[in-house]
Amino acid sequence: MSSSPAIAVLTVVGPTASGKTSLAIALAEALQTEILSADSMQFYRGMEIGTAAPTPQEQARVPHHFVSCLAPDATMAAGEYERMARREVARLNAAGKIAVVVGGSGLYVNALIDGLFPGPVRQPEIRTRLQQEAEEKGNAHLMARLRAVDPDYAALLTSENDLVRIVRALEVYETTGQPFSALHRDHQAQTNALHAVQVALQWEREVLYDRINRRVDLMIEMGWLEEVKRLIALGYRDPLCRLKALGYRELIAHLEGQQTLEEAVEATKQHHRRYAKRQLTWFRGDKRVQWLPATPDTSVSQYCTQALALLEQAIESTQK
């Protein structure tokens, strides 16, 4: 059996439509390894078009894990993903291979690499009170409170509408007297984190937005609307809405006569662009991510060469 590699995982992260899938496949082929998806929406079967899941042809080139593995009414908690994905990483490492992880869901990437920080036990009374306070005084009021007690964590949130995370952070502070961000840092220091190299493609903002717009148009051409119709016919309308997968709610609204297809497509593009902005904020906040300048004239093989050079540098530094 081969010895375990110095680096456990090579991750390809970043915003939607940035080219993660193509780069991850090229890297996995070069390293003769396998891919672990860290995209929280690509877990679900029957949603391949709307989540831009790797095609059957792409999956035939490299073994993929955690793609189309759950029904749309199932769930994959970050903690469960951490346990399952770490088992796959350990299997590949034991064979002397570096796992390639690809995805734009920062929570799942961090859960795999750093271990999930569950935080203190949830306190329903505090949560209910904070939610009522938000209803009475507005989300901005709670966000201001969070900035006062935990500015580091507040800086990671791109919108005061992210009420779930705002309430959780304030709940943790009230329960422990310590900022959520500080507790998370302490957890990371004590956790057996995986040795990882993380790369992302950095596009000019307008170029990225154009890529997003064109991809949504392509997904419609590929039959995204028909995909939604099939899922509804199978009884998955409500789970699709609960999953908050971008575009599905909008296309369901169109099918139910609430808006035209053109309006649904435009709203989908806008929501994807906003999501990309949140992803950029998340991954730029992780100083371990190394950004590769991306241009329309640069080939996937060139990005692959750059990423492999960064991986080789990391391996050499661990051997000194």
Secondary structure as UniProt FT lines:
FT   STRAND          9..13
FT   TURN            16..17
FT   HELIX           20..31
FT   STRAND          35..37
FT   TURN            40..43
FT   TURN            45..46
FT   TURN            48..52
FT   HELIX           56..61
FT   STRAND          64..65
FT   TURN            72..73
FT   HELIX           78..94
FT   TURN            95..96
FT   STRAND          99..102
FT   HELIX           106..114
FT   HELIX           124..137
FT   HELIX           139..149
FT   HELIX           151..156
FT   TURN            160..161
FT   HELIX           163..176
FT   HELIX           180..190
FT   STRAND          196..202
FT   HELIX           205..221
FT   TURN            222..223
FT   HELIX           224..233
FT   TURN            234..235
FT   HELIX           237..243
FT   TURN            246..247
FT   HELIX           248..255
FT   TURN            256..257
FT   HELIX           261..284
FT   TURN            287..288
FT   STRAND          289..293
FT   TURN            296..297
FT   HELIX           300..318
//
